[in-house]
Amino acid sequence: MSNTCDRGLSLVTCLCSMKQMFDMIDATGSGDKRDPRMRSVEAEMIRSHELCLKISSKKPTDSDYKSLLEELFQCEIDDSVAIVSPFYCDCGCRMTIGKNVTINKGATILSPGKVVIEDHVLIGPEVKIATVDHDLSDRHNLFHFGKVTIKENAWICIGAIICPGVTIGRNAVVAAGAVVTKDVPDNVVVGGNPAKVIKKIDERT
């Protein structure tokens, strides 16, 4: 982040601005590209992009693979976590990942609005998760954000899309190619575009 922040901003100023901006995003769900504090968010996106390029050029068995992921997320990740390259997220510092999580190849996570992935979650290949959207009227300047939460033991199948503000319930399954625009209850299978409940899951299975 420091290389970008040095273009007119000290690292401390950049970090403070980024915290202020993300606090405002969490509180209001909105952000304006013209706000000077957005420069620090853009710096985090550049930092994350550069690290994702490094991660995506490596194998999960490489000795520095986990350390690059921890640098991206700015926290320790459990040894039980498996993230398969190529992998992309645009705000690594806005992701929280639990234990025994698998993220298969080709995942794209746009995380400025925050993404929380709880324990034992499975995320299939080519899944897309978004926490940000453009304003319909002022789409070049205004953004709307919504935290995405994927609860314990959920399974997101290949090619699914999770839209901003969505919570995927505990033990739920999102079918391949589904587009999820609303919260998914616990213990159900959803599919389609927009995703709808297909069936309930016996919690004992």
C-alpha positions in Angstrom: 0.0 0.0 0.0 2.8 2.4 0.8 3.9 3.0 -2.8 0.5 4.2 -3.7 0.0 6.2 -0.5 3.2 8.0 -1.1 1.7 9.8 -4.0 0.6 12.7 -1.8 -0.4 10.8 1.3 1.8 9.4 4.1 1.2 5.8 5.1 -0.3 6.8 8.5 -2.7 9.3 6.8 -3.6 6.7 4.2 -4.4 4.1 6.8 -6.5 6.6 8.8 -8.4 7.6 5.7 -9.0 4.0 4.8 -10.4 3.2 8.2 -12.6 6.3 8.1 -13.9 5.4 4.7 -14.6 1.8 5.5 -16.3 2.9 8.8 -18.5 5.2 6.8 -19.2 2.4 4.3 -20.2 0.1 7.1 -22.4 2.8 8.7 -24.1 4.2 5.6 -23.8 1.5 2.9 -22.6 4.2 0.5 -19.5 5.9 -0.8 -18.7 8.7 -3.3 -15.7 8.4 -5.6 -15.1 12.1 -5.2 -14.5 11.8 -1.5 -10.7 12.3 -1.0 -10.7 9.3 1.4 -11.5 7.0 -1.5 -7.9 7.3 -2.5 -6.9 5.1 0.4 -9.5 2.5 -0.6 -8.1 2.6 -4.2 -4.7 2.0 -2.6 -5.9 -1.1 -0.9 -7.4 -2.3 -4.1 -4.0 -1.9 -5.8 -2.2 -3.6 -3.0 -4.7 -6.5 -3.1 -4.5 -6.8 -6.9 -0.7 -7.0 -6.9 -0.8 -9.7 -4.2 -3.5 -11.7 -6.1 -1.3 -11.6 -9.2 1.5 -13.2 -7.1 -0.8 -15.7 -5.5 -2.3 -16.7 -8.8 1.1 -17.4 -10.3 1.9 -20.0 -7.6 0.8 -23.4 -6.5 -0.9 -23.9 -3.0 2.1 -26.2 -2.2 4.6 -23.5 -2.7 6.4 -22.5 0.6 5.3 -18.8 0.5 1.7 -19.4 -0.7 0.1 -19.2 2.8 2.2 -16.2 3.8 1.1 -14.3 0.7 -2.5 -15.1 1.5 -2.0 -13.8 5.1 -0.4 -10.7 3.7 -3.5 -10.2 1.4 -6.0 -10.7 4.3 -3.8 -8.9 6.8 -4.4 -11.7 9.4 -3.4 -15.3 10.1 -5.4 -18.0 8.4 -5.8 -21.5 9.8 -3.8 -24.4 8.3 -7.2 -26.1 7.5 -8.0 -23.3 4.9 -7.5 -24.2 1.3 -7.6 -21.5 -1.4 -6.8 -22.7 -4.9 -5.2 -20.3 -7.4 -6.0 -18.4 -9.5 -7.8 -16.3 -6.9 -8.9 -12.7 -6.9 -10.2 -10.3 -4.3 -10.0 -6.5 -4.5 -9.9 -5.6 -0.8 -8.1 -8.3 1.2 -8.3 -6.4 4.4 -12.1 -6.7 4.3 -12.3 -10.5 4.3 -12.7 -12.8 7.3 -12.2 -16.5 6.8 -13.0 -19.2 9.3 -11.5 -22.7 9.7 -11.8 -25.6 7.3 -12.8 -23.4 4.4 -12.2 -24.4 0.8 -12.2 -21.8 -2.0 -11.8 -23.5 -5.4 -10.0 -22.1 -8.4 -11.2 -19.0 -10.2 -13.1 -17.3 -7.4 -13.6 -13.6 -7.7 -14.5 -11.6 -4.6 -15.2 -7.9 -4.6 -15.0 -7.2 -0.9 -15.0 -3.5 -0.1 -18.4 -3.9 1.6 -16.9 -6.8 3.7 -17.1 -10.6 3.3 -17.4 -13.0 6.2 -16.9 -16.7 5.5 -17.6 -18.9 8.5 -16.2 -22.4 9.4 -16.6 -25.4 7.1 -17.7 -23.4 4.0 -17.2 -24.8 0.5 -16.9 -22.4 -2.4 -16.8 -24.0 -5.8 -14.8 -23.0 -8.9 -15.6 -19.7 -10.7 -17.8 -18.4 -7.9 -18.4 -14.6 -7.9 -19.1 -12.7 -4.7 -19.9 -8.9 -4.9 -20.3 -6.4 -2.0 -20.5 -3.3 -4.1 -22.8 -1.9 -6.8 -23.1 1.3 -8.8 -25.8 3.8 -8.2 -28.4 3.7 -11.0 -28.5 7.5 -11.5 -24.9 8.5 -10.8 -23.2 5.3 -11.7 -19.7 6.8 -12.3 -19.4 8.4 -8.8 -21.7 6.8 -6.3 -21.4 3.3 -4.9 -23.6 1.2 -2.7 -22.2 -1.6 -0.5 -23.6 -4.6 1.3 -21.8 -7.1 3.5 -21.9 -10.7 2.4 -22.0 -13.4 5.1 -21.6 -17.1 4.3 -22.6 -19.1 7.4 -21.2 -22.3 8.7 -21.2 -25.4 6.5 -22.7 -23.6 3.5 -21.8 -24.9 0.0 -21.6 -22.5 -2.9 -21.5 -24.5 -6.1 -19.6 -23.8 -9.4 -20.3 -20.6 -11.1 -22.8 -19.1 -8.6 -23.0 -15.4 -8.1 -23.7 -13.8 -4.7 -24.9 -10.2 -4.8 -24.3 -7.4 -2.3 -26.0 -7.6 1.1 -26.8 -11.3 1.0 -26.5 -13.8 3.9 -26.2 -17.5 3.0 -27.7 -19.5 5.8 -26.1 -22.3 7.8 -25.9 -25.6 6.0 -27.5 -24.1 2.9 -26.5 -25.0 -0.7 -26.4 -22.6 -3.6 -26.8 -24.6 -6.9 -24.4 -24.2 -9.8 -24.9 -21.0 -11.8 -27.5 -19.5 -9.3 -27.7 -15.8 -8.9 -28.5 -15.0 -5.3 -30.0 -11.6 -4.7 -31.7 -12.2 -1.4 -30.9 -13.9 1.9 -30.9 -17.7 1.9 -32.4 -19.5 4.9 -30.6 -22.2 6.9 -30.9 -25.8 5.6 -32.2 -25.2 2.1 -31.1 -25.6 -1.5 -31.5 -22.6 -3.8 -31.1 -22.3 -7.5 -32.0 -20.3 -10.6 -31.8 -16.6 -11.6 -32.9 -15.1 -9.3 -32.3 -17.9 -6.9 -35.3 -19.5 -5.2 -35.7 -22.3 -2.7 -35.7 -25.7 -4.4 -36.0 -27.9 -1.4 -35.2 -28.1 2.3 -32.4 -30.1 3.8 -32.8 -32.5 6.7 -30.4 -31.0 9.2 -29.5 -34.6 10.3 -28.0 -35.4 6.9 
